[in-house]
């Protein structure tokens, strides 16, 4: 990086900035970069000239959408500053950044205090065990009180949030520190550094980033207390290499995939051990699909600009070109095989993607897959049978960003259907699933124990199978097959979760067993076990914080009860009442508009994804799904996809009706959970299709239709008798 041996950094540190939206996080990053000499003038979000918000949509909307990095020197350390999104719809972008942080700065608005998303961020920082500094921003606004805010931080976040100007407050976090304070009247820097690194205390600084108040104090604190405790110290890593005599002890963790303006694929990673050199050969992938590629170029980004380097040392965060098969969360080198922390945040809404007729569906799928690997919260689902593309997202703001990305990058204008709930399934009881696969000259047998797990635990895989029964290589292959796909439940076909699957037995033939045989038997064992188990349908829940005028708290309580929510007793804050609790996403997703309406703009609703819990209306959901399936399967004439005005695609199931040229049809929604199904009769009149509702309302329109699986939307497929 152009540094001499005398000036090269002693250590490399990664520090992340996190905050609830509108807390002033980006303004703080501008102040930090200005005071460290990286920019000549602090930018402003409202002026659209922030250094790290360089994407056009970020500047238009005034929010951070993608995590960005900037590099600066702080004493003898080189710091990589990672600015993360604050809006809840882009929380996954923030969460994946946590896995490469040494320290974090949580920004809290002094005017608003600890908000709903702030607590989610705090829980995530605890989950990833990241030492955290707290910067209370906007202390220049009227009504802010340092003592009251510190009290709130201690109550709502952690009692170990301490004022760094109060040594007594610091000393209470540790017995050794207390002894030091009682003996010397102060706590040593080394002791404070250790306490911060061990998350025994959380230093709090107060200021106003827009006016550069308190920013230098925060920087001084990071420079003083972030020392040799940093795990990614390249001197320590070099020593480990020398002592082990293993020149291959390189390790890295991939946390992000992006593309530069020229379309080059960038793999963003943190070097955790050893060093990475240009043209180094990297390996990765699953056992069944390994890959081996060279690192063509190593880039150190700072905003939009980057510097190419010949090597990256332990602790550095870099972007590497030439890697085509990497994915976020993947470990490289000695990190390979180490499972990354399962993300806590998940998409909760499902949207169908509508695109112009002239764009082939498979081409569009390729576009969406490319964006999927860059956005961890975007999950693309291809329904081959129906020829549809669905995406799972966090909310409507994310759909707007996705529209812009697709239009900007590929020149295609897409729209989205109404978002539907992403359900999941789990089981109540312990069962054994057995899978056999024995066609001609093949044989494989797998026995799996399926057990319910704790809420939010995801899927856990293990083996208790003896090598006397099944060779270790076959066992590893079975575990790989369990991991390589998303397994579906038997109630709704939703993904399974909160379950432990253990391999307990298996058989293979010495001559007639191949790797693919165990793939089939593994899938069958999972399915057979799920068929025997008592399944539970899960739905996503929001944790909410509702602030309304005190005279309207009765209405709020009634609404939450109607939405099957649970809540704590309301608290009074001046003339406002605050209600906190949880409720199903399906019930509360559109409640914000109601709050604004009945409070005349004086109410405020904050929603944060809480997790999955048993569905409040399982029977209704299953009945709707079954009815939609029957509507399609009961029509002898077939099922066609049609395009109605406004780019809304539905399914038309028809059967001939010999009555004056009319054909009886049923138009069924593409989504099985929406409950939309109506009966119509249609008649061709030249180029016009007349549609009559059975209930008596009449309208007419031109319908373009195509048979399922075909792409010619100009083919008229209404069979007339």
Secondary structure, 3 states (H helix, E strand, C coil): CCCCCCCCCCEEEEEEEEECCCCCHHHHHHHHHHHCCCCCCCCCCCCCCCCCCCCHHHHHHCCCCCCEEEEEEECCEEEEEEECCCCHHHHHHHHHHHCCCCEEEEEEECCCECCHHHHHHHHHHHHCCCEEEEEEECCCCCCCCHHHHHHHHHHHCCCCEEECCCHHHHHCCCHHHHHHHHHHCCCCHHHHHHHHHCCCCEEEEECEHHHCECHHHHHHHHHHHCCCCCCCCHHHHHHHHHHHCCCCCCEEEEEEEEECCCCCEEEEEEEEECEEECCCEEEEECCCCEEEEECCEEEEEECCEEEEECEEECCCEEEEECCCCCCCCCEEECCCCCCCCCCCCCCCEEEEEEECCCCCHHHHHHHHHHHHCCCCCCEEEEECCCCEEEEEECCHHHHHHHHHHHHHHHCCCEEECCCEECCEEEECCCEEEEEEECCCCCCEEEEEEEEECCCCCCEEEEECCCCCCCCHHHHHHHHHHHHCCCCECCCCCCEECCEEEEEEEEEECCCCCCHHHHHHHHHHHHHHHHHHCCEEEEEEEEEEEEEEEHHHHHHHHHHHHHCCCEECCCEEECCEEEEEEEEEHHHHCCHHHHHHHHCCCCCEEEEEEEEEEECCCHHHHHHHHHHHHHHHHCCCCCEEEEEECCCEEEEEEEEEEEECCEEEEEEEECCCCCCCEEEEEEEEECCEEEEEECCCCEEEECCEEEECCCCCCCCCCCCCC
